């Protein structure tokens, strides 16, 4: 499976239902680093953040 990768704080321009995106993230909490955030588009076309 391939995911489009968006820049930090990026949002999909024209998301399609059931599509997923990785958004670069530079969050650092005392050595617990997050490198990506996962966004998914639901069947109605709304972008949802997963795991946040």
mmCIF file as gemmi writes it, N, C-alpha and C atoms, coordinates in Angstrom:
data_model
loop_
_atom_site.group_PDB
_atom_site.id
_atom_site.type_symbol
_atom_site.label_atom_id
_atom_site.label_alt_id
_atom_site.label_comp_id
_atom_site.label_asym_id
_atom_site.label_entity_id
_atom_site.label_seq_id
_atom_site.pdbx_PDB_ins_code
_atom_site.Cartn_x
_atom_site.Cartn_y
_atom_site.Cartn_z
_atom_site.occupancy
_atom_site.B_iso_or_equiv
_atom_site.pdbx_formal_charge
_atom_site.auth_seq_id
_atom_site.auth_asym_id
_atom_site.pdbx_PDB_model_num
ATOM 1 N N . UNK Axp A 1 ? 0.835 -1.16 0 1 0 ? 1 A 1
ATOM 2 C CA . UNK Axp A 1 ? 0 0 0 1 0 ? 1 A 1
ATOM 3 C C . UNK Axp A 1 ? 0.892 1.239 0 1 0 ? 1 A 1
ATOM 4 N N . UNK Axp A 2 ? 0.527 2.225 -0.791 1 0 ? 2 A 1
ATOM 5 C CA . UNK Axp A 2 ? 1.293 3.468 -0.863 1 0 ? 2 A 1
ATOM 6 C C . UNK Axp A 2 ? 0.449 4.617 -0.324 1 0 ? 2 A 1
ATOM 7 N N . UNK Axp A 3 ? 1.11 5.514 0.401 1 0 ? 3 A 1
ATOM 8 C CA . UNK Axp A 3 ? 0.443 6.673 0.971 1 0 ? 3 A 1
ATOM 9 C C . UNK Axp A 3 ? 1.078 7.935 0.421 1 0 ? 3 A 1
ATOM 10 N N . UNK Axp A 4 ? 0.303 8.9 -0.059 1 0 ? 4 A 1
ATOM 11 C CA . UNK Axp A 4 ? 0.885 10.201 -0.378 1 0 ? 4 A 1
ATOM 12 C C . UNK Axp A 4 ? 1.412 10.828 0.911 1 0 ? 4 A 1
ATOM 13 N N . UNK Axp A 5 ? 2.579 11.468 0.845 1 0 ? 5 A 1
ATOM 14 C CA . UNK Axp A 5 ? 3.181 12.108 2.014 1 0 ? 5 A 1
ATOM 15 C C . UNK Axp A 5 ? 3.053 13.62 1.843 1 0 ? 5 A 1
ATOM 16 N N . UNK Axp A 6 ? 2.441 14.257 2.85 1 0 ? 6 A 1
ATOM 17 C CA . UNK Axp A 6 ? 2.22 15.699 2.824 1 0 ? 6 A 1
ATOM 18 C C . UNK Axp A 6 ? 3.221 16.384 3.753 1 0 ? 6 A 1
ATOM 19 N N . UNK Axp A 7 ? 3.48 17.68 3.53 1 0 ? 7 A 1
ATOM 20 C CA . UNK Axp A 7 ? 4.415 18.402 4.4 1 0 ? 7 A 1
ATOM 21 C C . UNK Axp A 7 ? 3.828 18.623 5.798 1 0 ? 7 A 1
ATOM 22 N N . UNK Axp A 8 ? 4.654 19.103 6.726 1 0 ? 8 A 1
ATOM 23 C CA . UNK Axp A 8 ? 4.199 19.408 8.081 1 0 ? 8 A 1
ATOM 24 C C . UNK Axp A 8 ? 2.991 20.343 8.014 1 0 ? 8 A 1
ATOM 25 N N . UNK Axp A 9 ? 1.944 20.007 8.752 1 0 ? 9 A 1
ATOM 26 C CA . UNK Axp A 9 ? 0.677 20.736 8.801 1 0 ? 9 A 1
ATOM 27 C C . UNK Axp A 9 ? -0.034 20.776 7.451 1 0 ? 9 A 1
ATOM 28 N N . UNK Axp A 10 ? 0.351 19.903 6.517 1 0 ? 10 A 1
ATOM 29 C CA . UNK Axp A 10 ? -0.302 19.84 5.214 1 0 ? 10 A 1
ATOM 30 C C . UNK Axp A 10 ? -1.667 19.177 5.306 1 0 ? 10 A 1
ATOM 31 N N . UNK Axp A 11 ? -2.549 19.522 4.4 1 0 ? 11 A 1
ATOM 32 C CA . UNK Axp A 11 ? -3.878 18.912 4.311 1 0 ? 11 A 1
ATOM 33 C C . UNK Axp A 11 ? -4.096 18.475 2.861 1 0 ? 11 A 1
ATOM 34 N N . UNK Axp A 12 ? -4.825 17.382 2.642 1 0 ? 12 A 1
ATOM 35 C CA . UNK Axp A 12 ? -5.103 16.94 1.279 1 0 ? 12 A 1
ATOM 36 C C . UNK Axp A 12 ? -5.908 18.001 0.52 1 0 ? 12 A 1
ATOM 37 N N . UNK Axp A 13 ? -5.56 18.23 -0.744 1 0 ? 13 A 1
ATOM 38 C CA . UNK Axp A 13 ? -6.23 19.246 -1.548 1 0 ? 13 A 1
ATOM 39 C C . UNK Axp A 13 ? -7.575 18.738 -2.072 1 0 ? 13 A 1
ATOM 40 N N . UNK Axp A 14 ? -7.585 17.572 -2.66 1 0 ? 14 A 1
ATOM 41 C CA . UNK Axp A 14 ? -8.838 17.009 -3.176 1 0 ? 14 A 1
ATOM 42 C C . UNK Axp A 14 ? -8.911 15.532 -2.777 1 0 ? 14 A 1
ATOM 43 N N . UNK Axp A 15 ? -9.215 15.263 -1.5 1 0 ? 15 A 1
ATOM 44 C CA . UNK Axp A 15 ? -9.228 13.89 -1.007 1 0 ? 15 A 1
ATOM 45 C C . UNK Axp A 15 ? -10.383 13.08 -1.578 1 0 ? 15 A 1
ATOM 46 N N . UNK Axp A 16 ? -10.116 11.827 -1.834 1 0 ? 16 A 1
ATOM 47 C CA . UNK Axp A 16 ? -11.144 10.901 -2.325 1 0 ? 16 A 1
ATOM 48 C C . UNK Axp A 16 ? -11.536 9.967 -1.18 1 0 ? 16 A 1
ATOM 49 N N . UNK Axp A 17 ? -12.795 9.539 -1.129 1 0 ? 17 A 1
ATOM 50 C CA . UNK Axp A 17 ? -13.204 8.601 -0.077 1 0 ? 17 A 1
ATOM 51 C C . UNK Axp A 17 ? -12.298 7.378 -0.026 1 0 ? 17 A 1
ATOM 52 N N . UNK Axp A 18 ? -12.041 6.93 1.192 1 0 ? 18 A 1
ATOM 53 C CA . UNK Axp A 18 ? -11.23 5.74 1.482 1 0 ? 18 A 1
ATOM 54 C C . UNK Axp A 18 ? -9.759 5.905 1.098 1 0 ? 18 A 1
ATOM 55 N N . UNK Axp A 19 ? -9.292 7.131 1.004 1 0 ? 19 A 1
ATOM 56 C CA . UNK Axp A 19 ? -7.882 7.41 0.724 1 0 ? 19 A 1
ATOM 57 C C . UNK Axp A 19 ? -7.197 7.748 2.046 1 0 ? 19 A 1
ATOM 58 N N . UNK Axp A 20 ? -5.911 7.469 2.152 1 0 ? 20 A 1
ATOM 59 C CA . UNK Axp A 20 ? -5.147 7.763 3.359 1 0 ? 20 A 1
ATOM 60 C C . UNK Axp A 20 ? -3.909 8.585 2.996 1 0 ? 20 A 1
ATOM 61 N N . UNK Axp A 21 ? -3.482 9.411 3.94 1 0 ? 21 A 1
ATOM 62 C CA . UNK Axp A 21 ? -2.328 10.286 3.746 1 0 ? 21 A 1
ATOM 63 C C . UNK Axp A 21 ? -1.447 10.245 4.973 1 0 ? 21 A 1
ATOM 64 N N . UNK Axp A 22 ? -0.142 10.355 4.768 1 0 ? 22 A 1
ATOM 65 C CA . UNK Axp A 22 ? 0.798 10.556 5.865 1 0 ? 22 A 1
ATOM 66 C C . UNK Axp A 22 ? 1.217 12.02 5.851 1 0 ? 22 A 1
ATOM 67 N N . UNK Axp A 23 ? 1.149 12.665 7.007 1 0 ? 23 A 1
ATOM 68 C CA . UNK Axp A 23 ? 1.563 14.063 7.133 1 0 ? 23 A 1
ATOM 69 C C . UNK Axp A 23 ? 2.831 14.084 7.975 1 0 ? 23 A 1
ATOM 70 N N . UNK Axp A 24 ? 3.876 14.686 7.444 1 0 ? 24 A 1
ATOM 71 C CA . UNK Axp A 24 ? 5.134 14.775 8.197 1 0 ? 24 A 1
ATOM 72 C C . UNK Axp A 24 ? 4.884 15.506 9.517 1 0 ? 24 A 1
ATOM 73 N N . UNK Axp A 25 ? 5.553 15.048 10.563 1 0 ? 25 A 1
ATOM 74 C CA . UNK Axp A 25 ? 5.381 15.63 11.894 1 0 ? 25 A 1
ATOM 75 C C . UNK Axp A 25 ? 6.744 15.66 12.568 1 0 ? 25 A 1
ATOM 76 N N . UNK Axp A 26 ? 7.027 16.746 13.275 1 0 ? 26 A 1
ATOM 77 C CA . UNK Axp A 26 ? 8.322 16.849 13.954 1 0 ? 26 A 1
ATOM 78 C C . UNK Axp A 26 ? 8.146 16.924 15.466 1 0 ? 26 A 1
ATOM 79 N N . UNK Axp A 27 ? 7.059 16.357 15.976 1 0 ? 27 A 1
ATOM 80 C CA . UNK Axp A 27 ? 6.758 16.399 17.402 1 0 ? 27 A 1
ATOM 81 C C . UNK Axp A 27 ? 7.791 15.61 18.178 1 0 ? 27 A 1
ATOM 82 N N . UNK Axp A 28 ? 8.272 16.18 19.276 1 0 ? 28 A 1
ATOM 83 C CA . UNK Axp A 28 ? 9.276 15.534 20.111 1 0 ? 28 A 1
ATOM 84 C C . UNK Axp A 28 ? 8.895 15.781 21.571 1 0 ? 28 A 1
ATOM 85 N N . UNK Axp A 29 ? 8.68 14.709 22.312 1 0 ? 29 A 1
ATOM 86 C CA . UNK Axp A 29 ? 8.318 14.813 23.726 1 0 ? 29 A 1
ATOM 87 C C . UNK Axp A 29 ? 9.352 14.051 24.544 1 0 ? 29 A 1
ATOM 88 N N . UNK Axp A 30 ? 10.472 14.699 24.821 1 0 ? 30 A 1
ATOM 89 C CA . UNK Axp A 30 ? 11.528 14.096 25.633 1 0 ? 30 A 1
ATOM 90 C C . UNK Axp A 30 ? 11.969 12.739 25.084 1 0 ? 30 A 1
ATOM 91 N N . UNK Axp A 31 ? 12.341 12.713 23.849 1 0 ? 31 A 1
ATOM 92 C CA . UNK Axp A 31 ? 12.886 11.577 23.099 1 0 ? 31 A 1
ATOM 93 C C . UNK Axp A 31 ? 11.817 10.654 22.511 1 0 ? 31 A 1
ATOM 94 N N . UNK Axp A 32 ? 10.527 10.885 22.784 1 0 ? 32 A 1
ATOM 95 C CA . UNK Axp A 32 ? 9.471 10.141 22.09 1 0 ? 32 A 1
ATOM 96 C C . UNK Axp A 32 ? 9.111 10.941 20.849 1 0 ? 32 A 1
ATOM 97 N N . UNK Axp A 33 ? 9.613 10.508 19.71 1 0 ? 33 A 1
ATOM 98 C CA . UNK Axp A 33 ? 9.445 11.274 18.474 1 0 ? 33 A 1
ATOM 99 C C . UNK Axp A 33 ? 8.322 10.694 17.608 1 0 ? 33 A 1
ATOM 100 N N . UNK Axp A 34 ? 7.569 11.591 17 1 0 ? 34 A 1
ATOM 101 C CA . UNK Axp A 34 ? 6.538 11.21 16.048 1 0 ? 34 A 1
ATOM 102 C C . UNK Axp A 34 ? 6.979 11.747 14.696 1 0 ? 34 A 1
ATOM 103 N N . UNK Axp A 35 ? 7.058 10.885 13.7 1 0 ? 35 A 1
ATOM 104 C CA . UNK Axp A 35 ? 7.524 11.34 12.39 1 0 ? 35 A 1
ATOM 105 C C . UNK Axp A 35 ? 6.387 11.555 11.396 1 0 ? 35 A 1
ATOM 106 N N . UNK Axp A 36 ? 5.226 10.913 11.621 1 0 ? 36 A 1
ATOM 107 C CA . UNK Axp A 36 ? 4.084 11.075 10.718 1 0 ? 36 A 1
ATOM 108 C C . UNK Axp A 36 ? 2.778 11.056 11.491 1 0 ? 36 A 1
ATOM 109 N N . UNK Axp A 37 ? 1.777 11.672 10.899 1 0 ? 37 A 1
ATOM 110 C CA . UNK Axp A 37 ? 0.404 11.597 11.373 1 0 ? 37 A 1
ATOM 111 C C . UNK Axp A 37 ? -0.396 10.959 10.238 1 0 ? 37 A 1
ATOM 112 N N . UNK Axp A 38 ? -1.363 10.11 10.553 1 0 ? 38 A 1
ATOM 113 C CA . UNK Axp A 38 ? -2.159 9.426 9.534 1 0 ? 38 A 1
ATOM 114 C C . UNK Axp A 38 ? -3.525 10.094 9.411 1 0 ? 38 A 1
ATOM 115 N N . UNK Axp A 39 ? -3.858 10.502 8.195 1 0 ? 39 A 1
ATOM 116 C CA . UNK Axp A 39 ? -5.18 11.043 7.887 1 0 ? 39 A 1
ATOM 117 C C . UNK Axp A 39 ? -5.884 10.073 6.961 1 0 ? 39 A 1
ATOM 118 N N . UNK Axp A 40 ? -7.154 9.815 7.211 1 0 ? 40 A 1
ATOM 119 C CA . UNK Axp A 40 ? -7.959 8.96 6.338 1 0 ? 40 A 1
ATOM 120 C C . UNK Axp A 40 ? -9.215 9.72 5.939 1 0 ? 40 A 1
ATOM 121 N N . UNK Axp A 41 ? -9.7 9.434 4.753 1 0 ? 41 A 1
ATOM 122 C CA . UNK Axp A 41 ? -10.913 10.059 4.251 1 0 ? 41 A 1
ATOM 123 C C . UNK Axp A 41 ? -12.043 9.042 4.387 1 0 ? 41 A 1
ATOM 124 N N . UNK Axp A 42 ? -13.105 9.434 5.1 1 0 ? 42 A 1
ATOM 125 C CA . UNK Axp A 42 ? -14.21 8.501 5.309 1 0 ? 42 A 1
ATOM 126 C C . UNK Axp A 42 ? -15.073 8.401 4.045 1 0 ? 42 A 1
ATOM 127 N N . UNK Axp A 43 ? -16.04 7.493 4.012 1 0 ? 43 A 1
ATOM 128 C CA . UNK Axp A 43 ? -16.869 7.317 2.804 1 0 ? 43 A 1
ATOM 129 C C . UNK Axp A 43 ? -17.642 8.574 2.385 1 0 ? 43 A 1
ATOM 130 N N . UNK Axp A 44 ? -17.857 9.501 3.329 1 0 ? 44 A 1
ATOM 131 C CA . UNK Axp A 44 ? -18.559 10.744 2.974 1 0 ? 44 A 1
ATOM 132 C C . UNK Axp A 44 ? -17.616 11.833 2.508 1 0 ? 44 A 1
ATOM 133 N N . UNK Axp A 45 ? -16.308 11.549 2.481 1 0 ? 45 A 1
ATOM 134 C CA . UNK Axp A 45 ? -15.333 12.516 2.003 1 0 ? 45 A 1
ATOM 135 C C . UNK Axp A 45 ? -14.743 13.417 3.075 1 0 ? 45 A 1
ATOM 136 N N . UNK Axp A 46 ? -15.037 13.132 4.362 1 0 ? 46 A 1
ATOM 137 C CA . UNK Axp A 46 ? -14.484 13.934 5.446 1 0 ? 46 A 1
ATOM 138 C C . UNK Axp A 46 ? -13.133 13.383 5.866 1 0 ? 46 A 1
ATOM 139 N N . UNK Axp A 47 ? -12.153 14.265 6.061 1 0 ? 47 A 1
ATOM 140 C CA . UNK Axp A 47 ? -10.808 13.875 6.47 1 0 ? 47 A 1
ATOM 141 C C . UNK Axp A 47 ? -10.8 13.657 7.981 1 0 ? 47 A 1
ATOM 142 N N . UNK Axp A 48 ? -10.308 12.491 8.416 1 0 ? 48 A 1
ATOM 143 C CA . UNK Axp A 48 ? -10.262 12.134 9.832 1 0 ? 48 A 1
ATOM 144 C C . UNK Axp A 48 ? -8.821 11.883 10.242 1 0 ? 48 A 1
ATOM 145 N N . UNK Axp A 49 ? -8.45 12.368 11.435 1 0 ? 49 A 1
ATOM 146 C CA . UNK Axp A 49 ? -7.134 12.076 12.005 1 0 ? 49 A 1
ATOM 147 C C . UNK Axp A 49 ? -7.247 10.779 12.799 1 0 ? 49 A 1
ATOM 148 N N . UNK Axp A 50 ? -6.35 9.851 12.573 1 0 ? 50 A 1
ATOM 149 C CA . UNK Axp A 50 ? -6.374 8.594 13.309 1 0 ? 50 A 1
ATOM 150 C C . UNK Axp A 50 ? -5.344 8.622 14.418 1 0 ? 50 A 1
ATOM 151 N N . UNK Axp A 51 ? -5.705 8.071 15.547 1 0 ? 51 A 1
ATOM 152 C CA . UNK Axp A 51 ? -4.782 7.929 16.663 1 0 ? 51 A 1
ATOM 153 C C . UNK Axp A 51 ? -4.453 9.198 17.398 1 0 ? 51 A 1
ATOM 154 N N . UNK Axp A 52 ? -5.205 10.254 17.168 1 0 ? 52 A 1
ATOM 155 C CA . UNK Axp A 52 ? -4.886 11.503 17.837 1 0 ? 52 A 1
ATOM 156 C C . UNK Axp A 52 ? -5.804 11.816 18.876 1 0 ? 52 A 1
